[in-house]
Amino acid sequence: MTFPPASVPLFVYGSLRPGMPLWPAVRDSVIDRRPATARGRLHWHEGGEWPLLCEGDGAVRGDLLMLAPGDAVSRVIVDEELLYGYDARWLPVSTDEGDVLALVLVWPRST
């Protein structure tokens, strides 16, 4: 799979997916979107408000977004997600066209 120049591959599985609360923050930066799967386990935050992807056995379905770099992307990833405690990690993600290395927001603590 080839990516547009300077694009950022981001795997999303919760609040950044289309129709979810943070989608409007990245929508205008999306160059391409396709179904994808990342390795791990999905848990819900204790309040049930947002999902947490923990590394481990299993598969989590989501979307691979190809994002144009810019302030909106930086704001969502850094200001919103990392401040809540997620780690940004480069991990393999599977699509119908094969595996790609993508930025995945992973919950670093055990649930």
C-alpha positions as CSV (number, residue, x, y, z in Angstrom):
1,M,0.0,0.0,0.0
2,T,1.3,3.4,-0.9
3,F,0.5,6.6,1.0
4,P,0.1,10.1,-0.2
5,P,3.3,12.1,0.4
6,A,3.6,13.5,4.0
7,S,0.4,11.8,5.1
8,V,0.0,10.3,8.6
9,P,-1.5,6.9,8.9
10,L,-3.6,6.8,12.0
11,F,-5.6,3.7,13.2
12,V,-8.8,4.8,15.0
13,Y,-11.2,2.6,16.9
14,G,-13.3,4.8,19.0
15,S,-14.1,8.5,19.5
16,L,-12.1,9.5,16.3
17,R,-14.1,7.3,14.0
18,P,-16.8,8.8,11.7
19,G,-19.9,9.6,13.5
20,M,-18.2,9.7,16.9
21,P,-17.5,12.8,19.1
22,L,-14.0,13.6,17.9
23,W,-14.5,12.9,14.2
24,P,-15.2,16.6,13.4
25,A,-11.8,17.5,14.7
26,V,-10.0,15.3,12.0
27,R,-12.6,15.1,9.3
28,D,-11.2,17.9,7.1
29,S,-7.7,16.3,7.3
30,V,-8.7,12.9,6.1
31,I,-7.2,12.1,2.7
32,D,-8.3,8.4,2.7
33,R,-10.2,6.0,5.0
34,R,-10.4,2.2,4.9
35,P,-11.5,-0.6,7.3
36,A,-8.6,-2.0,9.3
37,T,-7.8,-4.2,12.2
38,A,-5.1,-3.8,14.9
39,R,-3.9,-6.4,17.3
40,G,-5.1,-6.0,20.9
41,R,-8.0,-6.0,23.3
42,L,-10.7,-3.3,23.5
43,H,-11.9,-2.3,26.9
44,W,-14.1,0.6,28.0
45,H,-13.0,3.3,30.4
46,E,-14.5,2.8,33.8
47,G,-17.1,5.4,33.1
48,G,-18.0,3.7,29.8
49,E,-17.4,6.9,27.9
50,W,-14.5,5.9,25.6
51,P,-12.7,2.8,24.4
52,L,-9.2,1.8,25.4
53,L,-7.1,-0.4,23.2
54,C,-4.6,-2.5,25.2
55,E,-1.9,-4.5,23.5
56,G,-2.4,-8.2,23.6
57,D,-4.0,-11.1,21.9
58,G,-7.1,-10.4,19.9
59,A,-8.2,-8.1,17.1
60,V,-9.8,-4.7,17.3
61,R,-11.7,-3.4,14.2
62,G,-11.5,0.2,13.3
63,D,-10.5,2.5,10.4
64,L,-7.1,3.4,9.0
65,L,-7.2,7.2,8.3
66,M,-4.6,8.8,6.0
67,L,-4.3,12.3,7.4
68,A,-2.8,15.4,6.0
69,P,-0.3,16.8,8.5
70,G,-1.5,20.0,10.2
71,D,-2.7,21.7,13.3
72,A,-6.0,19.7,13.6
73,V,-4.2,16.4,13.6
74,S,-1.6,17.6,16.1
75,R,-4.2,19.1,18.4
76,V,-6.3,15.9,18.5
77,I,-3.4,13.5,18.9
78,V,-1.3,15.5,21.3
79,D,-3.8,17.8,23.1
80,E,-6.7,15.5,23.4
81,E,-5.5,11.8,23.4
82,L,-2.0,11.9,24.9
83,L,-3.1,14.2,27.7
84,Y,-5.8,11.6,28.6
85,G,-3.1,9.0,29.1
86,Y,-2.9,7.2,25.8
87,D,0.5,6.3,24.2
88,A,1.1,6.9,20.5
89,R,2.8,3.9,19.1
90,W,3.8,2.8,15.6
91,L,2.2,-0.7,15.2
92,P,1.2,-2.9,12.3
93,V,-2.4,-2.6,11.1
94,S,-4.1,-5.0,8.7
95,T,-6.2,-3.8,5.8
96,D,-7.6,-5.7,2.8
97,E,-4.6,-4.4,0.8
98,G,-2.1,-5.8,3.4
99,D,-0.3,-4.7,6.6
100,V,0.9,-1.2,7.1
101,L,2.7,0.6,10.0
102,A,0.3,3.1,11.5
103,L,0.1,5.4,14.5
104,V,-2.1,3.7,17.1
105,L,-3.3,5.3,20.4
106,V,-2.8,2.5,23.0
107,W,-3.8,2.5,26.6
108,P,-0.6,1.8,28.5
109,R,-2.1,0.6,31.8
110,S,-3.7,-2.7,32.6
111,T,-7.5,-2.5,32.9
